[in-house]
Amino acid sequence: MISDVISISAMSNIFKECNTKLSYASMQLYQNILQHYFSDKEEVIGNLNEFELQYEYIPNYQKYSKQLTELGNAELIELKTNSILFKDKWTKHIHLVRLKQNNLMQLASDFKDEMYNSHQLVEAVAMKLRIKKQEVNQLLQMFFAEQDGIQKTYVSESECRKHFIYWSQNNIAKIEKTRVTSKGKILGRNEK
């Protein structure tokens, strides 16, 4: 969780940069709110942005009016009519290498297991192209080999799936079609 990444030294640096001296009660309130807000946020860079809290989020917020005013004067927060805006003063004090990037590009093979095991995807392609599920698996094998060969990367599994669906329409002729050959004889027909 992001609250694990915001360290004591990061908090100390935030308070050192303030243009006014803060009381210990104000610093503690600020730190507690950040800790509580970020406690359930995934460690992703996109979750570090400034955020806005409704006053109801802070129990008995009237009791903390002096501290909130102090934090506002220090430009850590902005007091609005119905909410408090917490300005992003923490990102520059955090070691970002620990956080995941939002748009981490991945190879097609990184999504291989999910796509092979997706019954929806296999059935959708099989119905769309009027082929058997085994032939869809052949297309998947060729797709992963080709895309990894050219080092094509994707932002998400969804993007990779879409590309596979369009790719399979253009490459259906490359698969080995299974043919049913019957050795049965037609009754009443004389085979000579």
C-alpha positions, 0 to 999 in steps of 0.5 A: 500500500502507498502508506507504506511508501510514505516514510517518516523522512518524507513527512519530515521533508514535507514539513521542512519545506513549509513556509510557516512553522507548524504545530505538532498537532497540525503535523500529526493531523496531516500525517494521520489523514495521509496515512488513512487515505493512502492505506488502501491504495495500491502502490501505483504512481497514478495513486500519488496525485493530489486528492480531495476529501469531503469534510465528513471524511474527518470525524469531528472536523470542527474540532480540528479547525485550528490545525486545518487553518494552519495546514492551509496557511502552510499551503499543504492543503486548500480549504474549500466550501465542502471539501479539503484539497490535499496538494501533492507535496509527497511525490518528490520525497518518495522513492518511486522505484518501488512503485509500479508504472501505470503504463508498463508495456508488456510483451504478448507472451506476458498475457499468454496464460490468461489468453489461452485459459480464456474460454470467452476469447477462444469461443468468440474467435471460433464463432467469428471465424467459424473454426474449431477451438483447437484451431484458435489455439494454433492461431494463439501460438502463431500470434505469440511467436510473431508478436514476441519476434517483433517485440510488440508491446501492449499496455494491457491484456485487453489491448493484446486481446483486441489485436489478436482478434483482428490479427486472427482474421487476417491469418486464418489461412495459415492454420492447418484445418482439421478435415474429417474423412469418412471411411464409411460406405453408403448403404445400397451403393455398389462399390466396384 
